Amino acid sequence: MTTVQIELPDQLAQQARSAGLFSPQKMEAILRAQLRREAVEALRAMHARRPADELTPEIEQEIVETVREVRAERRQRNAN
């Protein structure tokens, strides 16, 4: 496990603590959800960059690599 220390504005930290967001389980869920959102956004950005008529080999390779990364993360998460 990794320990993370962050600096937050006092009011935000108090609100997050009151909402129970600092528990390890909640923090893990929040981070995983954000990583999923960012992976989806990366795929959307790749899709938006591609030419309308064809999928270039470079973009296809980016998609393949991103899908592999997401799958590897899922395998690792499921192994724990």
C-alpha positions as CSV (number, residue, x, y, z in Angstrom):
1,M,0.0,0.0,0.0
2,T,1.0,3.6,-0.6
3,T,0.5,6.5,1.8
4,V,-0.5,9.8,0.2
5,Q,-0.3,13.2,1.9
6,I,-2.1,16.1,0.2
7,E,-2.7,19.8,1.1
8,L,-6.2,21.1,0.8
9,P,-8.0,24.3,1.8
10,D,-9.2,23.9,5.3
11,Q,-12.9,24.2,4.5
12,L,-12.7,21.6,1.7
13,A,-10.9,19.2,4.0
14,Q,-13.5,19.7,6.7
15,Q,-16.3,19.1,4.2
16,A,-14.6,16.0,2.8
17,R,-14.0,14.6,6.3
18,S,-17.6,15.2,7.3
19,A,-18.8,13.4,4.2
20,G,-16.6,10.4,5.0
21,L,-14.5,10.9,1.8
22,F,-11.1,10.3,3.5
23,S,-11.7,6.6,4.2
24,P,-9.3,4.4,2.2
25,Q,-12.3,2.7,0.5
26,K,-13.9,6.0,-0.5
27,M,-10.6,7.4,-1.7
28,E,-9.9,4.3,-3.8
29,A,-13.4,4.5,-5.3
30,I,-13.0,8.2,-6.1
31,L,-9.6,7.6,-7.7
32,R,-10.7,4.6,-9.8
33,A,-13.8,6.5,-11.0
34,Q,-11.7,9.4,-12.1
35,L,-9.2,7.2,-13.9
36,R,-12.1,5.6,-15.8
37,R,-13.4,9.0,-16.7
38,E,-10.0,10.1,-18.0
39,A,-9.6,6.8,-20.0
40,V,-13.0,7.4,-21.6
41,E,-12.1,11.0,-22.4
42,A,-8.8,9.9,-23.9
43,L,-10.6,7.5,-26.2
44,R,-13.1,10.3,-27.1
45,A,-10.2,12.6,-27.9
46,M,-8.6,10.0,-30.1
47,H,-11.9,9.5,-31.9
48,A,-12.3,13.2,-32.4
49,R,-8.8,13.4,-33.9
50,R,-9.2,10.7,-36.4
51,P,-10.1,11.4,-40.0
52,A,-13.8,10.9,-40.7
53,D,-13.2,8.5,-43.5
54,E,-10.5,6.2,-42.0
55,L,-8.8,5.1,-38.9
56,T,-5.1,5.7,-39.2
57,P,-2.7,3.0,-38.0
58,E,-1.3,5.5,-35.5
59,I,-4.7,6.2,-33.9
60,E,-5.6,2.5,-34.0
61,Q,-2.4,1.7,-32.1
62,E,-3.2,4.4,-29.5
63,I,-6.6,2.9,-29.0
64,V,-5.1,-0.6,-28.7
65,E,-2.6,0.6,-26.1
66,T,-5.2,2.4,-24.1
67,V,-7.5,-0.6,-24.1
68,R,-4.6,-2.8,-23.0
69,E,-3.8,-0.4,-20.1
70,V,-7.4,-0.3,-18.9
71,R,-7.6,-4.1,-19.1
72,A,-4.3,-4.5,-17.2
73,E,-5.6,-2.2,-14.5
74,R,-8.8,-4.2,-14.2
75,R,-6.9,-7.5,-14.0
76,Q,-4.7,-6.0,-11.3
77,R,-7.7,-4.7,-9.4
78,N,-9.5,-8.0,-9.7
79,A,-6.4,-9.9,-8.5
80,N,-6.4,-8.0,-5.2
